[in-house]
Amino acid sequence: MKTRPLLFSLFFSFIATSSYAGDFFVEDTATLIETLNIANCGDSVVLNNGRYADVKFESSKNCSAGKGIIVVASNPGQVEFTGDVDITLSGRYFELSGIAFKYGTRTNAKGDLITVAGKRNRITNNKFDDFDNQDGAWIKLKGQYNRIDHNEFSGKRSVGSYINIDIAKGKPSYHLVDYNYFTRPLLGSNGGSAARVGHGSMHNYKSRTIFEHNVFDNQNGEAEIVSIKSSENIFRNNTFLNSRGHLSLRQGKRNLVIDNYFLGNGQTKQTGVFIRGEDHVVFNNYFYNMKPTAADKDYATVAFGASTTTPDSNRAAKGLNPYHYPKTQNAFLLNNTFFKSRYSAVYIGSQYDVNDSKNRTTLPENLTIANNHIFRAEKALDQAQSQSSHRFAENYVAKISDNDSLLGFEPAVMRVQLSQGVRIPTTAARNNYQDLSQYITEMKLFKSSWGEYKQFKTRLSQVQHSGFILPTDSDGQVLRPLTKSDVGVTW
């Protein structure tokens, strides 16, 4: 049964039965475009069942809350946008809902199916499936305070993420990407991620985008399930299910990864989080049955990557980060649970000295790894080279094949308990924990003015255990791993 907010369900029940008095009904592309040209703020454009070919329009009207322009299918899923589609939302409070995007034949050079700019626009309850072979994103997200929610993305066979987010200098995005379902076949090259947040030229820009309550299910396009190349983003309460790759903190600073489930089925290249950049925090995540590979020295559930030593002047001239792989430092790995990890649960210096032009010969520095539980792994911790700058405290392990890996981790008796359908290794040693409040003054993300980080600060100061605990929502309800039935479209 789908679990989504009551108001959301009531809204779609209403639009399926309402007479839409005073609004516009359309039944073909030409009428849709004509109607949008005359529609005013507060109008709804209702699409009758059918196939709408070559839909191209830009909406630039600046509306207000409760009085936006809504384009909605009269019966969600029974309206198809096909052919050469090109939609741009550059105004405010425009909503597109209930559409099936399929059978595309685009030929435009830019490749973006929908560009969402402006402010407070929304793409919701739509299904994007194997649209066409055009390179580029299916949704390019710009502007501020836009929302992408309750959509399904599947079957992309061309280069480009499902969602690309571009950030303007000095203008944080504040986007929300939530309750979406992502799945993708193997692309075989770079450009197969579910989403890219920022670009090499934006690594220092504050994005402040939140990804929450999404499912990444067999998201196998490339090694980066999501690629973060900007600063100050939050990934929380997402489920990564049987996906070939990792959540990649590729560039940027002060990103937070919290309360996520990473669940594998034992297939090769399923892993957790790859960390580069500075001042990131990975807190209270659950990793189960991860199976990375030894290819390119990338063999851990959570990997702290080696970085480029020599800056590239050609990249700098293009406005990109001159360090292709930026230095990994001052990151925190706190209160996570690792249950079944091939190779190492944690690796420091991943991809060190890989034989290519990227010159990855600088090792991570000043890492803090505390309050983690590791149960059943070949190694708890491995390093390209030992570094004295790292701190380890109150990490507990059981059933580790290679005892040489226990530096910084204490053996403990663990047993697996079933809690709310989640198998969690637990130990009496969980009552021995590192007081995380002592790290708060060191964490650069708390110097940010973003209110979301202030909430995390309160939670961090209240930790009185080691290992992962089931997260809860604001009403105290346990947030278990999500499935396809919990997210995506209502139809």
C-alpha positions in Angstrom: 0.0 0.0 0.0 1.3 3.4 -0.9 2.2 5.5 2.1 2.0 9.2 1.2 0.6 12.3 2.9 -3.2 12.4 3.2 -3.5 15.7 1.6 -1.6 14.5 -1.4 -4.0 11.6 -1.9 -7.1 13.7 -1.3 -5.8 16.2 -4.0 -5.6 13.6 -6.6 -9.0 12.1 -5.6 -10.5 15.6 -6.1 -9.0 16.3 -9.5 -10.3 13.0 -10.8 -13.9 13.8 -9.9 -14.1 17.6 -10.0 -16.0 19.4 -12.7 -13.3 22.1 -12.9 -15.8 24.9 -13.1 -14.2 28.0 -14.7 -11.1 26.2 -15.8 -9.9 24.9 -19.1 -10.3 21.4 -20.6 -8.1 20.5 -23.6 -7.8 17.4 -25.7 -4.9 18.0 -28.1 -1.5 19.7 -28.3 -2.6 22.8 -30.3 -5.4 23.6 -27.8 -3.1 23.0 -24.9 -0.6 25.6 -26.2 -3.3 28.1 -27.1 -4.8 27.7 -23.6 -1.4 28.2 -21.8 -1.0 31.4 -23.8 -4.1 32.8 -22.2 -4.1 31.1 -18.8 -3.8 33.3 -15.8 -2.6 32.6 -12.3 -5.1 30.5 -10.5 -6.2 28.6 -13.6 -6.1 24.8 -14.0 -5.6 23.3 -17.5 -7.1 19.8 -17.5 -5.9 17.3 -20.1 -8.5 14.8 -21.4 -7.2 11.3 -21.9 -5.1 10.8 -25.0 -1.7 11.2 -26.7 -0.3 14.8 -27.0 2.5 14.9 -29.5 5.3 17.4 -29.7 4.4 19.5 -26.7 6.5 22.6 -26.5 5.9 25.6 -24.3 7.5 28.0 -21.8 5.6 29.3 -18.9 7.0 32.5 -17.4 4.1 33.9 -15.4 5.0 34.8 -11.8 2.1 33.5 -9.7 1.7 33.2 -5.9 1.0 30.4 -3.4 -2.5 28.9 -3.9 -2.9 30.8 -7.2 -0.5 29.1 -9.5 -1.1 27.5 -12.9 -1.8 23.8 -12.9 -1.6 21.5 -15.9 -3.0 18.2 -14.8 -4.3 15.0 -16.4 -8.0 14.4 -15.8 -7.1 10.8 -15.2 -3.4 10.5 -14.1 -1.5 8.1 -16.4 -4.1 8.3 -19.2 -2.4 11.3 -20.8 0.8 10.8 -22.8 3.3 13.4 -23.9 5.2 12.0 -26.9 7.4 13.0 -29.8 9.5 16.2 -29.7 8.8 17.5 -26.2 10.4 20.6 -24.8 9.0 22.3 -21.7 10.5 25.3 -19.8 9.1 26.6 -16.5 10.7 30.0 -15.8 8.1 31.7 -13.7 6.6 30.9 -10.3 4.1 28.4 -9.0 3.6 26.2 -12.1 2.6 22.6 -11.5 2.7 19.7 -14.0 1.0 16.5 -12.9 -0.2 13.1 -14.0 1.6 12.7 -17.3 3.2 9.7 -18.9 6.3 10.7 -20.9 7.0 8.1 -23.5 7.7 7.4 -27.2 10.0 10.5 -27.6 11.6 11.6 -30.8 13.4 14.7 -29.8 16.1 16.2 -32.0 17.0 19.4 -30.0 20.7 19.9 -29.4 20.4 20.7 -25.7 18.8 17.5 -24.8 16.8 18.6 -21.7 13.3 17.3 -21.7 12.0 19.7 -19.0 13.8 22.8 -17.7 12.5 23.9 -14.3 13.8 27.4 -13.5 12.1 30.2 -11.7 10.8 29.6 -8.2 8.4 27.2 -6.4 7.5 25.2 -9.5 6.6 21.6 -9.2 6.8 18.4 -11.2 4.7 15.7 -9.5 3.0 12.4 -10.1 4.5 11.9 -13.6 6.1 8.8 -15.1 9.2 9.1 -17.4 10.0 5.8 -19.1 12.5 5.1 -21.8 11.6 8.4 -23.4 14.1 8.5 -26.3 17.8 8.2 -27.1 18.6 12.0 -26.8 21.6 12.8 -24.6 21.0 15.2 -21.7 18.9 15.3 -18.6 15.2 14.5 -18.5 14.8 17.3 -15.9 17.2 20.2 -15.6 16.6 21.9 -12.3 17.6 25.6 -11.8 16.2 28.5 -10.0 15.1 28.2 -6.3 12.6 26.4 -4.1 11.4 24.0 -6.8 10.1 20.5 -6.1 10.3 17.2 -7.9 8.2 14.7 -6.1 6.2 11.4 -6.5 7.6 10.7 -10.0 8.9 7.5 -11.5 12.1 7.5 -13.6 13.0 4.4 -15.6 14.7 3.0 -18.7 17.0 5.8 -19.7 19.5 4.5 -22.4 21.3 7.7 -23.3 24.0 9.8 -21.6 22.7 12.2 -19.0 21.2 12.0 -15.5 17.5 11.8 -14.9 17.8 15.1 -12.9 20.6 17.6 -13.3 20.7 20.5 -10.8 22.6 23.6 -11.7 23.4 26.2 -8.9 23.8 29.9 -9.4 26.7 31.6 -7.6 25.5 33.2 -4.4 22.0 31.9 -4.7 21.4 28.6 -2.9 18.8 26.4 -4.6 16.7 25.1 -1.7 15.2 22.5 -4.0 13.3 19.4 -2.7 13.5 16.0 -4.4 11.3 13.6 -2.6 9.2 10.4 -2.9 10.5 9.6 -6.3 11.3 6.1 -7.7 14.6 5.7 -9.7 15.7 2.7 -11.7 18.1 2.5 -14.6 19.8 -0.2 -16.7 23.6 -0.2 -17.1 24.7 2.6 -19.5 28.4 1.5 -19.7 29.8 5.0 -19.5 29.9 8.1 -17.4 26.6 10.0 -17.4 24.3 7.3 -16.1 23.5 8.6 -12.6 20.0 9.2 -11.3 21.0 12.8 -10.4 23.8 15.2 -10.5 23.8 18.0 -8.0 26.2 20.7 -9.2 29.1 20.7 -11.6 32.9 21.0 -11.3 32.5 24.8 -11.6 30.0 24.8 -8.7 31.8 22.8 -6.1 32.0 25.7 -3.7 28.4 26.9 -4.4 25.9 26.3 -1.6 23.1 24.2 -3.1 21.0 23.4 0.0 19.0 20.8 -1.9 17.3 18.0 0.0 16.9 14.5 -1.3 14.5 12.6 1.0 12.2 9.6 0.9 13.4 8.4 -2.5 13.9 4.9 -3.7 16.9 4.0 -5.9 16.1 0.5 -7.0 18.5 -1.3 -9.4 19.8 2.1 -10.3 22.7 0.6 -12.3 23.5 3.3 -14.9 27.1 3.9 -13.6 29.2 3.9 -10.5 27.7 7.1 -9.1 24.1 6.6 -8.2 23.9 10.3 -7.4 26.9 12.6 -7.9 27.2 15.6 -5.6 29.4 18.3 -6.9 28.3 21.2 -4.7 28.1 22.2 -1.1 25.6 22.0 1.7 23.1 19.3 0.6 21.2 16.7 2.6 20.5 13.1 1.8 18.1 11.6 4.3 15.6 8.8 4.7 16.3 7.4 1.2 16.5 3.7 0.3 19.2 2.4 -2.0 18.0 -1.0 -3.1 20.2 -3.5 -5.0 21.8 -0.7 -6.9 25.2 -1.0 -8.6 27.2 1.9 -7.4 27.4 4.4 -4.6 26.2 7.8 -3.4 29.1 9.9 -4.4 30.2 13.0 -2.5 32.3 13.8 -5.5 33.2 17.4 -4.9 32.0 20.1 -2.5 31.9 20.7 1.2 29.6 20.2 4.2 27.2 17.7 2.8 25.1 15.5 5.2 24.2 11.9 4.6 21.8 10.8 7.4 19.2 8.0 8.1 19.5 6.2 4.8 19.2 2.5 4.1 21.7 0.9 1.7 20.5 -2.6 0.9 22.2 -5.1 -1.4 21.4 -8.6 -2.6 25.0 -9.8 -2.9 25.5 -8.7 -6.5 28.9 -7.2 -7.5 29.5 -3.4 -7.3 26.7 -2.7 -4.8 28.2 -0.3 -2.2 27.4 2.6 0.0 29.0 6.1 0.1 32.2 7.4 -1.6 33.6 10.5 0.1 35.8 13.2 -1.4 35.9 16.9 -0.4 35.8 18.5 3.0 33.7 18.6 6.1 31.1 16.0 5.2 29.1 14.1 7.8 27.8 10.5 7.3 25.6 9.7 10.3 23.2 6.9 11.3 23.0 5.0 8.1 22.4 1.2 7.7 24.5 -0.7 5.2 23.5 -4.3 4.4 25.1 -6.9 2.2 27.4 -4.6 0.3 29.7 -6.1 -2.3 32.1 -3.7 -4.0 34.9 -4.8 -6.3 38.6 -4.5 -6.3 38.6 -2.7 -9.6 40.4 0.6 -9.5 41.2 0.0 -5.8 37.5 0.7 -4.9 36.7 -1.9 -2.3 34.7 -0.8 0.6 31.2 -0.1 1.7 32.2 3.4 2.8 35.3 4.7 1.0 37.3 7.9 1.6 39.0 8.6 -1.7 42.5 9.6 -2.5 42.8 13.0 -4.2 44.6 14.7 -7.1 47.9 16.1 -6.0 48.7 18.5 -8.9 46.2 21.1 -10.0 45.2 21.1 -13.7 45.5 24.6 -15.2 43.3 23.6 -18.1 40.5 22.8 -15.7 41.0 26.0 -13.9 40.9 28.0 -17.2 37.4 26.5 -17.8 36.2 27.5 -14.3 36.3 24.0 -13.0 37.9 22.8 -9.8 41.6 22.5 -10.7 41.8 19.3 -8.6 39.9 16.7 -10.5 39.5 14.7 -7.3 39.6 17.3 -4.4 41.2 16.6 -1.1 39.4 14.5 1.4 39.6 15.9 4.8 37.8 16.8 8.0 35.0 14.3 7.4 33.0 12.4 10.0 31.7 8.8 9.9 29.4 8.5 13.0 26.9 5.9 14.3 26.5 3.8 11.3 25.9 0.0 11.2 27.6 -2.3 8.6 26.0 -5.7 8.3 27.9 -8.0 5.8 30.6 -6.2 3.8 32.8 -7.8 1.3 36.4 -6.6 1.5 36.4 -3.7 4.0 33.6 -2.0 5.7 35.6 1.2 5.6 38.6 2.1 3.4 40.8 5.2 3.7 42.6 6.2 0.6 40.5 4.4 -2.0 41.9 4.7 -5.6 45.2 5.8 -4.3 47.9 5.9 -7.0 45.6 4.5 -9.7 47.5 4.5 -12.9 45.8 7.3 -14.9 46.2 11.0 -15.5 44.2 12.1 -12.4 47.3 11.8 -10.2 45.5 10.5 -7.1 48.4 10.5 -4.7 47.2 12.6 -1.8 45.7 10.7 1.1 42.7 11.7 3.2 43.5 13.6 6.4 41.8 14.4 9.7 39.0 11.8 9.5 36.8 11.1 12.6 35.3 7.6 12.7 33.3 6.9 15.9 30.4 4.9 17.3 30.1 2.6 14.3 29.1 -1.1 14.4 30.5 -3.6 11.9 29.2 -7.2 11.8 30.4 -9.8 9.3 33.1 -8.3 7.1 36.4 -9.4 5.7 38.0 -6.3 7.2 36.6 -3.6 9.4 39.1 -1.0 8.3 41.7 -0.9 5.6 44.0 1.9 4.5 46.2 2.6 1.5 48.7 4.0 4.0 48.4 4.6 7.7 47.8 8.2 8.7 48.3 9.6 12.2 45.8 12.4 11.8 42.7 10.2 11.9 40.6 9.6 15.1 38.8 6.4 16.0 36.6 6.0 19.1 34.0 3.5 20.3 33.7 1.5 17.1 32.7 -2.1 17.7 33.1 -5.2 15.5 32.1 -8.9 15.4 32.8 -11.8 13.0 35.6 -10.0 11.1 37.7 -12.4 9.0 41.0 -10.4 9.1 41.8 -9.5 12.7 44.7 -7.3 11.5 42.0 -4.8 10.5 40.9 -4.0 14.0 43.0 -1.0 14.6 40.6 1.6 15.9 37.8 -0.9 16.4 37.0 -3.0 19.5 35.8 -6.6 19.3 32.4 -7.1 20.9 29.7 -9.8 21.2 26.9 -9.0 18.8 23.6 -10.7 18.0 21.1 -9.8 15.3 17.7 -8.5 16.3 14.7 -8.0 14.1 13.3 -4.5 14.7 10.4 -3.2 12.6 11.4 -5.6 9.9 15.1 -4.5 9.9 17.8 -6.9 11.0 20.1 -4.9 13.2 23.3 -6.3 14.9 23.3 -5.1 18.4 25.7 -5.4 21.4 25.8 -4.4 25.0 28.8 -2.3 24.1 26.4 0.2 22.4 26.1 1.8 25.8 29.7 2.7 25.5 29.7 5.6 23.1 31.6 8.6 22.1 30.0 11.9 23.2 29.6 13.6 19.8 28.9 17.0 21.3 32.7 17.5 21.6 32.9 17.4 17.8 30.2 20.1 17.2 32.6 23.0 17.3 34.8 21.3 14.7 32.1 20.6 12.2 32.1 23.3 9.6 28.5 22.6 8.5 27.4 24.1 11.8 28.9 27.4 10.8 26.3 27.5 8.0 23.2 29.6 8.4 21.0 26.8 7.0 18.2 26.0 9.5 18.3 22.3 8.5 21.7 21.9 10.0 20.6 23.5 13.3 18.1 20.7 13.7 20.8 18.2 13.1 23.0 19.9 15.7 20.4 19.3 18.4 20.1 15.6 17.5 23.8 15.1 17.4 24.2 16.5 20.9 21.6 14.0 22.3 23.3 10.8 21.0 23.7 8.3 23.9 24.6 5.1 22.0 26.9 3.7 19.4 25.7 2.2 16.1 22.6 2.8 14.0 19.1 3.2 15.4 15.9 3.3 13.4 15.1 6.9 12.5 11.7 8.4 13.2 9.6 11.2 11.7 8.4 14.3 13.6 5.4 12.2 15.0 7.7 9.5 16.3 6.8 7.0 13.6 9.6 4.7 12.6 11.0 5.2 9.1 11.7 1.8 7.7 13.2 1.0 4.4 11.1 2.2 1.5 9.9 0.1 -1.5 8.4 1.0 -4.8 4.9 0.9 -3.4 5.8 3.7 -0.9 6.9 6.3 -3.5 6.4 7.3 -7.1 3.1 7.9 -8.9 -0.3 7.3 -7.5 -1.5 5.5 -10.6 
